[in-house]
Amino acid sequence: MSQEPTIGETLAENGVSRRDFLKLCGMVAAVLSLPRGGAETISTALAASTRLPVIWLHFQECTGDSESFTRAYQHANPAISGATDPTISSLLLDVISVDYHETLMAPSGFYAEQSRQQTMQNYSGQYLAVIEGSIPTGNGGAYCCVGGRTAASILQEVVSQARATVALGACAWDGGLAAAAPNPTGAVGVRQAAPNAPNLLVIPGCPSNPVNLVASIVYLLTYNNWPSRTSAGLPSFAYGGETIHEQCPREDRPKVQAWGDQAHRQGGCLRTMGCRGPVTRSNCSRVKWNEGISWCIGAGHGCIGCDTTGFWDRQSPFYVGSSGGDD
């Protein structure tokens, strides 16, 4: 049986030069706010590591986090986008091996279940469990079943043998939209459904930003642990700093009083229109989306606070009149 290639070898096979590889490591180090020498440490660790096996579970969700994940990679993939510069998201499928993902995998039915079981057996204690979607607890968990089993039972089995766990997106964090009042399915997040999930990292958002997922996984492969986390389990480099309002380029501009007014057309502050930037801590304005092309406020839409807990209930209404907005 041949030895699995290292990440460095995989990148070289995919046409990533040594220079581009170091550039990628430098960009990840910058996102993680690592001290001087961080890029070199990352490059040394990744070059010698093998790809991280991943079991990616889907429960009550819209597949938005997977869409964010795949679209970012498509945008970063030269064969699809025509781009030539390396991007952080282009690292994603080179540093992980997605062995089970219900949306992306070719097998179905019995063979899909077999793939999950084989990954658990072959990589026990080594694989990463990525959870997308909330877990229903009402009616014995009957509102979400896969292969005749409840979401809760599958979750608990998979995380019990995982090296680490990621609750990806708002739904996996605290139930998200499914848990919004009146929460008919009794939806909860990973922490509530599997309190013993090992080494849990929460990457919120609706959907989550793949850059933060990539940076966290690279950190795990480099330092054998997650980056520093907030009290809620979120990576501090992405969600523990300034509010979006404090970073926003519109902060000091005239406030928009109505959609489409002069201030709106000239990129004015959206706070009076319901923007939740003042209560949301996130790095959206720095990493943006689709490799830095834009972000919600950059596109003229107020922040809805999707990186805050219970945002569907606590941050709504997302659109208000001229007298709305939080002070």
C-alpha positions in Angstrom: 0.0 0.0 0.0 1.5 3.3 -1.1 2.1 6.1 1.4 -0.3 9.0 1.2 1.3 12.1 -0.3 2.0 15.1 1.9 0.2 18.4 1.5 3.4 19.8 0.0 3.5 17.0 -2.6 -0.2 17.4 -3.3 0.2 21.2 -3.9 3.1 20.6 -6.2 1.1 18.0 -8.2 -1.6 20.6 -8.6 0.8 23.1 -10.1 1.4 25.3 -7.0 5.0 26.5 -7.0 7.1 26.9 -3.9 6.8 30.6 -4.2 3.0 30.5 -4.5 2.9 28.1 -1.5 4.8 30.5 0.7 2.6 33.3 -0.5 -0.5 31.2 0.6 1.1 30.5 3.9 1.8 34.2 4.4 -1.8 35.1 3.6 -3.1 32.5 6.1 -0.7 33.8 8.8 -2.0 37.4 8.2 -5.6 36.2 8.6 -4.7 34.5 11.8 -2.7 37.5 13.0 0.3 35.4 13.7 3.6 37.0 14.9 6.7 37.2 12.7 7.8 33.8 11.5 4.2 32.4 11.5 4.2 31.9 7.7 7.4 29.9 7.8 6.1 27.7 10.7 2.9 27.0 8.7 4.8 26.2 5.5 7.1 23.7 7.3 4.2 22.0 9.0 1.9 21.8 5.9 4.7 20.5 3.7 5.2 17.5 5.9 1.6 16.8 6.8 -0.9 14.6 5.1 -4.4 15.8 4.2 -6.8 15.8 7.1 -9.7 13.3 6.7 -13.1 15.0 7.0 -16.6 13.7 7.7 -19.0 16.5 6.9 -22.5 16.0 8.2 -25.7 17.7 7.0 -28.7 18.1 9.2 -31.4 20.9 9.4 -30.0 23.5 7.0 -30.1 25.0 3.5 -26.6 23.8 2.5 -25.5 27.4 2.4 -22.2 26.7 4.2 -21.4 24.0 1.6 -22.3 26.4 -1.2 -20.0 29.0 0.4 -17.3 26.4 0.6 -17.6 25.1 -3.0 -18.2 28.5 -4.6 -15.1 29.9 -2.9 -13.0 27.0 -4.2 -14.5 27.3 -7.7 -13.7 31.0 -7.8 -10.1 30.3 -6.6 -9.6 27.4 -9.1 -7.8 28.5 -12.2 -9.4 25.7 -14.3 -12.8 27.2 -13.5 -12.3 30.9 -13.0 -9.2 31.6 -15.0 -7.5 33.1 -12.0 -3.7 32.7 -11.8 -2.9 34.0 -8.3 -3.0 31.6 -5.4 -5.8 32.3 -2.9 -6.5 31.1 0.7 -9.6 29.2 -0.5 -7.5 27.3 -3.1 -5.8 25.6 -0.1 -9.0 24.1 1.2 -9.3 20.9 -0.9 -5.5 20.4 -0.7 -5.3 20.4 3.1 -8.4 18.3 3.7 -9.8 15.0 2.3 -13.6 15.2 2.3 -14.3 11.5 2.7 -18.0 11.9 3.5 -20.2 14.8 2.4 -23.8 14.1 1.4 -24.0 16.9 -1.1 -20.7 16.4 -2.9 -20.0 12.6 -2.7 -20.7 10.3 -5.6 -22.0 7.3 -3.5 -25.6 7.2 -2.3 -27.8 5.1 -0.1 -26.0 2.1 1.5 -22.7 3.0 -0.2 -22.7 6.5 1.3 -23.3 5.1 4.8 -20.5 2.7 4.2 -18.1 5.5 3.3 -18.8 7.2 6.6 -18.3 4.0 8.6 -15.1 3.2 6.8 -13.7 6.6 7.4 -14.5 6.3 11.1 -12.9 2.9 11.2 -9.8 3.7 9.2 -9.1 7.1 10.8 -10.5 6.8 14.3 -9.2 9.7 16.4 -7.7 11.3 13.4 -10.6 12.8 11.3 -12.3 16.1 11.6 -16.0 16.2 12.0 -17.7 19.2 10.3 -21.3 19.7 11.3 -23.6 21.8 9.1 -27.2 22.4 10.3 -29.1 22.2 13.5 -30.1 19.0 15.3 -33.8 18.5 16.1 -34.7 17.2 19.6 -38.5 17.3 19.3 -40.6 14.1 18.8 -37.6 11.9 19.5 -35.5 13.6 16.8 -37.9 12.4 14.0 -37.8 15.7 12.1 -34.4 14.9 10.6 -33.3 11.3 9.8 -30.6 10.0 7.5 -30.6 6.3 6.6 -33.3 5.6 9.2 -31.3 7.2 12.0 -31.9 10.5 13.8 -29.5 13.4 13.3 -28.7 13.3 17.0 -27.6 9.7 17.0 -25.4 10.1 13.9 -23.8 13.2 15.4 -23.0 11.6 18.7 -21.5 8.5 17.0 -19.3 10.5 14.6 -18.0 13.1 17.1 -17.2 10.3 19.6 -14.2 9.2 17.5 -13.2 12.5 15.9 -9.9 14.4 16.5 -11.8 17.6 16.6 -15.2 19.1 15.7 -16.4 22.1 13.8 -19.9 23.6 14.2 -20.1 25.3 10.8 -22.6 28.1 10.4 -25.3 29.6 12.5 -27.5 26.5 12.5 -24.8 24.2 13.8 -23.9 26.9 16.4 -27.2 27.4 18.2 -30.0 26.1 16.0 -30.1 29.0 13.5 -33.2 29.6 11.5 -34.8 26.3 12.6 -34.5 27.3 16.2 -36.1 30.7 15.7 -39.4 31.1 17.6 -41.5 29.0 17.9 -38.8 26.4 17.1 -41.3 23.7 16.2 -38.7 20.9 15.8 -36.8 21.7 19.1 -33.7 22.5 17.1 -30.4 23.0 18.9 -26.7 23.4 18.0 -23.9 20.9 18.2 -22.9 21.9 21.8 -26.4 21.1 23.1 -26.9 17.9 21.1 -23.4 16.5 21.7 -22.0 18.2 24.8 -19.0 15.8 24.8 -17.9 16.7 21.2 -14.1 16.8 21.3 -12.2 20.0 20.8 -15.2 22.0 19.4 -14.7 25.0 17.3 -17.6 27.2 16.2 -17.5 29.2 13.0 -20.8 31.1 12.8 -22.4 32.9 9.9 -25.3 32.5 7.6 -23.4 31.2 5.7 -20.0 30.9 7.3 -16.9 32.4 5.5 -14.7 29.6 4.1 -11.5 31.7 4.7 -12.1 31.4 8.4 -12.5 27.6 8.1 -9.3 27.3 6.0 -7.3 29.4 8.4 -8.5 27.4 11.4 -7.8 24.0 9.8 -4.3 25.2 8.8 -3.7 26.3 12.3 -4.8 22.9 13.6 -2.4 21.1 11.2 0.4 23.4 12.2 0.0 23.6 16.0 -2.1 20.5 16.7 -4.8 22.6 18.3 -7.4 25.3 17.4 -6.4 28.9 17.5 -7.4 31.0 20.5 -11.2 30.9 21.1 -13.7 33.2 22.6 -15.8 32.1 25.6 -18.4 30.9 23.1 -15.9 28.8 21.3 -15.4 31.0 18.2 -11.9 31.6 16.8 -10.7 34.9 18.3 -8.8 36.0 15.2 -12.1 36.2 13.3 -14.8 37.0 15.9 -13.0 38.4 19.0 -11.9 41.8 17.8 -13.6 45.0 16.8 -17.3 45.3 15.7 -18.1 45.5 12.0 -19.2 49.1 12.6 -15.8 50.0 14.0 -14.1 48.6 10.9 -16.7 49.9 8.4 -15.6 52.4 5.7 -19.1 53.9 5.9 -18.9 54.7 9.6 -18.2 58.4 9.3 -20.3 59.0 6.2 -23.8 60.6 6.2 -26.5 58.2 7.5 -28.9 56.7 5.0 -32.5 57.8 5.7 -34.3 55.8 3.0 -33.2 53.1 0.6 -32.0 54.7 -2.7 -31.6 58.2 -1.2 -28.5 60.3 -2.0 -26.6 59.1 1.1 -27.3 55.4 0.1 -26.1 56.0 -3.5 -23.0 57.6 -2.2 -22.1 54.8 0.2 -23.5 56.3 3.4 -23.8 54.6 6.8 -26.6 52.1 7.0 -27.0 52.2 10.8 -30.4 54.0 10.7 -31.7 51.4 8.3 -31.2 48.5 10.7 -27.5 47.6 10.2 -26.4 45.3 13.0 -22.7 46.2 12.5 -22.5 47.9 15.9 -23.3 44.7 17.8 -21.5 42.2 15.5 -17.9 41.2 15.9 -16.5 39.7 12.8 -13.7 40.0 10.2 -16.1 40.2 7.2 -14.8 43.6 6.2 -11.2 42.3 6.0 -11.5 38.9 4.4 -14.7 39.6 2.5 -16.2 37.0 0.2 -15.2 35.4 -3.1 -11.6 36.1 -2.4 -12.0 39.7 -1.3 -14.4 40.9 -4.0 -17.1 42.3 -1.7 -19.1 41.8 1.4 -22.7 42.6 2.6 -22.1 46.3 3.5 -19.8 46.8 0.5 -22.7 45.7 -1.7 -25.0 48.3 -0.1 -26.8 45.9 2.3 -26.7 46.4 6.1 -25.2 43.7 8.3 -27.9 41.4 9.8 -25.7 40.2 12.6 -25.5 36.6 11.4 -22.3 36.0 13.4 -24.2 36.7 16.7 -26.1 34.1 18.7 -29.8 33.7 18.1 -29.7 36.4 15.4 -32.9 35.4 13.7 -34.8 36.4 16.8 -32.5 38.9 18.5 -31.4 41.0 15.5 -34.7 41.1 13.5 -36.3 43.1 12.0 -33.4 43.3 9.6 -34.9 46.3 7.7 -36.2 49.4 9.5 -37.4 52.8 8.6 -35.7 56.1 9.1 -36.4 56.0 12.9 -35.0 52.5 13.3 -31.6 51.1 14.2 -29.9 50.5 17.5 -27.9 53.3 19.2 
